[in-house]
């Protein structure tokens, strides 16, 4: 039976500003990536999200970002690898404290937005994130778009896990087309793309190019207007096609 991790970015509310239906998403997922305060998320939001995820038995990951609340972490920043390592270590420590207090354990790490894109392309930035992970817990896998920076991550003693995005477009060269504000996609289309990513290891780019997909995990975005409906459709389609959704810890992951 084919197996895949199904993850979602969440915990991205802040103060009186609410984003996404995290509780509504959780029944369809195996892993969650919790914002750690740099692009979104404040301590009460982190606590609520972590507590709910632990209660539902979901794998918990730290969703690290550039310090960019105003831009929701989706703006590129010029940051030295040394500073980036400190930024990541700070955020990892914050989430780990909440996870431990809820009786859980961190299971993975995933950068957010611009940091995700840049660390997937730049070995120096990927290594900086990996060093922070290694100092926290080297057994934690690091999610990135592909294996382009896998050697740099492995040199720090960390395993890179490639993922794919059924609810985002790719350009013809395989780069993600980031939506500044996540828009609604047709749930059935996202579901079909998810199934094809697992069974055929392919996805159609925005220009029609057929791209190879190398993914251990699929990501859905909880900030889409119809995120819960889309997650339900994806989970249902995967199940109907005999694909089991399981957290990363139950999958064979190699660099």
C-alpha positions as CSV (number, residue, x, y, z in Angstrom):
1,X,0.0,0.0,0.0
2,X,1.4,3.4,-0.9
3,X,1.9,5.7,2.1
4,X,2.3,9.4,2.4
5,X,2.5,12.0,5.2
6,X,-0.2,14.7,5.0
7,X,0.8,18.0,6.7
8,X,-0.6,21.5,7.1
9,X,0.8,24.8,8.3
10,X,-1.3,26.2,11.2
11,X,-1.3,28.1,14.4
12,X,-1.0,31.3,12.3
13,X,-3.4,33.5,14.2
14,X,-2.1,36.4,16.2
15,X,-3.8,38.2,19.1
16,X,-7.3,39.2,18.0
17,X,-6.5,38.3,14.3
18,X,-7.7,34.8,13.4
19,X,-6.6,32.8,10.4
20,X,-7.8,29.4,9.4
21,X,-9.8,26.6,11.0
22,X,-7.0,24.6,12.6
23,X,-9.4,22.3,14.6
24,X,-11.4,21.6,11.4
25,X,-8.3,20.6,9.5
26,X,-6.8,18.3,12.1
27,X,-9.0,15.2,11.5
28,X,-7.7,14.9,7.9
29,X,-4.0,15.3,8.7
30,X,-1.1,13.2,10.1
31,X,1.3,16.1,10.8
32,X,1.0,19.8,11.6
33,X,3.6,22.6,11.3
34,X,3.0,25.2,14.0
35,X,4.0,28.8,13.5
36,X,6.6,29.9,16.1
37,X,5.9,33.6,16.4
38,X,8.2,35.1,13.7
39,X,5.7,35.2,10.8
40,X,2.5,34.5,12.8
41,X,1.4,32.9,16.0
42,X,1.6,34.2,19.6
43,X,2.0,32.2,22.8
44,X,-1.7,31.5,23.4
45,X,-2.2,30.5,19.8
46,X,0.8,28.2,20.0
47,X,-0.4,26.6,23.2
48,X,-3.9,26.0,21.9
49,X,-2.7,24.5,18.6
50,X,-0.1,22.3,20.2
51,X,-2.6,21.0,22.9
52,X,-5.2,20.2,20.2
53,X,-2.6,18.4,18.0
54,X,-1.3,16.3,20.9
55,X,-4.8,15.4,21.9
56,X,-5.5,14.2,18.3
57,X,-2.3,12.3,18.1
58,X,-0.8,14.4,15.3
59,X,3.0,14.7,14.6
60,X,4.1,18.2,15.6
61,X,6.6,20.3,13.7
62,X,8.2,23.7,14.1
63,X,7.2,26.1,11.3
64,X,10.3,28.4,11.2
65,X,10.3,31.8,9.5
66,X,12.1,35.0,8.9
67,X,11.2,37.7,11.5
68,X,8.5,39.2,9.2
69,X,5.1,39.6,10.9
70,X,4.0,42.4,8.5
71,X,4.8,40.3,5.4
72,X,3.6,37.0,6.9
73,X,7.1,35.6,6.3
74,X,6.6,35.6,2.5
75,X,9.1,38.4,1.7
76,X,12.7,37.5,1.0
77,X,15.2,38.9,3.5
78,X,19.0,39.2,3.5
79,X,20.2,37.4,6.6
80,X,23.6,35.9,7.3
81,X,23.7,32.2,7.9
82,X,24.9,32.9,11.5
83,X,21.9,35.1,12.3
84,X,19.6,32.6,10.6
85,X,20.9,29.8,12.7
86,X,20.1,31.9,15.9
87,X,16.6,32.8,14.6
88,X,15.8,29.1,14.0
89,X,17.3,28.0,17.3
90,X,15.2,30.6,19.1
91,X,12.0,29.5,17.4
92,X,12.7,25.8,17.9
93,X,13.2,26.3,21.7
94,X,9.9,28.2,21.9
95,X,7.9,25.5,20.3
96,X,9.7,22.7,22.0
97,X,8.7,24.2,25.4
98,X,5.0,24.2,24.5
99,X,5.1,20.7,23.0
100,X,6.8,19.2,26.1
101,X,4.4,21.0,28.4
102,X,1.5,19.4,26.5
103,X,3.1,15.9,26.9
104,X,4.2,15.7,23.3
105,X,7.5,15.6,21.4
106,X,8.6,17.5,18.3
107,X,8.6,15.3,15.2
108,X,10.0,17.5,12.4
109,X,11.0,21.0,11.3
110,X,9.7,22.9,8.3
111,X,10.6,26.5,7.2
112,X,7.9,28.8,6.1
113,X,7.3,31.1,3.1
114,X,10.4,32.9,1.8
115,X,12.7,31.0,4.1
116,X,11.4,27.7,2.8
117,X,12.0,28.8,-0.8
118,X,15.5,30.2,-0.1
119,X,16.7,27.3,2.0
120,X,15.5,24.9,-0.7
121,X,17.8,26.7,-3.2
122,X,20.8,28.0,-1.1
123,X,23.0,25.3,0.6
124,X,24.4,27.9,3.0
125,X,20.9,28.8,4.3
126,X,19.8,25.2,4.4
127,X,22.9,24.3,6.4
128,X,22.2,27.2,8.9
129,X,18.7,25.9,9.5
130,X,20.0,22.3,9.8
131,X,22.6,23.4,12.4
132,X,19.9,24.8,14.6
133,X,17.9,21.6,14.2
134,X,21.0,19.5,15.0
135,X,21.6,21.5,18.2
136,X,17.9,20.9,19.2
137,X,17.5,17.3,18.1
138,X,19.4,15.9,15.2
139,X,16.8,13.1,14.7
140,X,14.2,15.7,13.6
141,X,13.8,15.6,9.8
142,X,13.9,18.9,7.9
143,X,11.2,19.4,5.3
144,X,12.2,21.3,2.1
145,X,10.9,21.4,-1.5
146,X,13.4,19.0,-3.0
147,X,16.8,17.4,-2.5
148,X,18.8,20.2,-4.0
149,X,20.4,21.2,-0.7
150,X,20.3,17.6,0.8
151,X,24.1,17.4,1.0
152,X,24.4,20.6,3.0
153,X,21.7,19.4,5.4
154,X,23.2,15.9,5.7
155,X,26.6,17.5,6.5
156,X,25.0,18.9,9.7
157,X,23.7,15.4,10.6
158,X,20.1,16.1,9.7
159,X,17.9,14.3,7.2
160,X,16.1,16.3,4.5
161,X,12.6,15.3,3.6
162,X,11.2,16.5,0.3
163,X,7.5,17.4,0.0
164,X,5.0,18.5,-2.6
165,X,2.1,21.0,-2.7
166,X,-1.1,19.9,-4.4
167,X,-2.7,23.3,-3.7
168,X,0.0,25.5,-5.2
169,X,1.2,25.9,-8.8
170,X,4.7,25.1,-9.9
171,X,6.5,27.0,-12.7
172,X,8.1,25.1,-15.6
173,X,11.4,24.8,-13.7
174,X,9.8,23.2,-10.6
175,X,9.7,26.3,-8.4
176,X,6.6,27.0,-6.3
177,X,4.4,29.9,-7.4
178,X,3.8,31.5,-4.1
179,X,0.3,33.1,-3.6
180,X,0.7,36.3,-1.4
181,X,-2.8,35.6,-0.1
182,X,-3.8,32.0,-0.4
183,X,-6.7,31.6,-2.7
184,X,-9.4,28.9,-2.9
185,X,-8.7,26.0,-5.2
186,X,-11.3,23.5,-6.4
187,X,-11.1,20.7,-3.8
188,X,-11.5,17.9,-6.4
189,X,-8.6,19.4,-8.4
190,X,-6.3,19.5,-5.4
191,X,-7.3,15.9,-4.6
192,X,-6.5,14.6,-8.1
193,X,-3.2,16.4,-8.0
194,X,-2.4,14.8,-4.6
195,X,-3.2,11.3,-5.8
196,X,-1.1,11.8,-9.0
197,X,1.8,13.1,-6.9
198,X,1.8,9.8,-4.9
199,X,1.0,7.2,-7.5
200,X,2.5,8.7,-10.7
201,X,5.1,11.0,-9.0
202,X,4.1,13.7,-11.4
203,X,2.5,17.2,-11.4
204,X,1.5,19.5,-14.2
205,X,3.2,22.9,-13.9
206,X,1.3,26.2,-14.6
207,X,2.7,26.2,-18.2
208,X,1.7,22.6,-18.8
209,X,5.2,21.1,-18.2
210,X,5.0,17.6,-16.6
211,X,7.3,17.7,-13.6
212,X,8.7,14.8,-11.6
213,X,7.7,14.7,-8.0
214,X,9.9,13.3,-5.2
215,X,7.8,13.7,-2.1
216,X,7.6,11.9,1.3
217,X,4.9,14.4,2.5
218,X,2.2,16.5,0.9
219,X,1.4,19.9,2.3
220,X,-2.0,21.6,2.4
221,X,-2.5,25.3,3.3
222,X,-4.8,26.0,6.2
223,X,-5.2,29.7,5.3
224,X,-7.1,28.9,2.1
225,X,-10.8,30.1,2.3
226,X,-12.0,26.5,1.7
227,X,-9.1,24.7,3.4
228,X,-11.2,22.2,5.4
229,X,-13.3,21.2,2.4
230,X,-10.1,20.8,0.4
231,X,-8.4,18.7,3.1
232,X,-11.5,16.5,3.4
233,X,-11.4,15.9,-0.4
234,X,-7.7,15.1,-0.5
235,X,-8.0,12.7,2.4
236,X,-11.0,11.0,0.8
237,X,-9.3,10.7,-2.6
238,X,-6.1,9.2,-1.1
239,X,-8.1,6.7,0.8
240,X,-10.2,5.7,-2.2
241,X,-7.0,5.1,-4.2
242,X,-5.5,2.8,-1.5
243,X,-3.0,5.4,-0.2
244,X,-2.5,5.3,3.5
245,X,-1.7,8.6,5.3
246,X,0.8,8.2,8.1
247,X,3.2,10.6,9.9
248,X,6.9,10.8,8.9
249,X,8.0,8.6,11.8
250,X,6.3,5.6,10.2
251,X,7.8,6.2,6.8
252,X,11.2,5.1,5.6
253,X,13.0,8.5,5.1
254,X,16.5,8.7,3.7
255,X,18.5,11.7,2.6
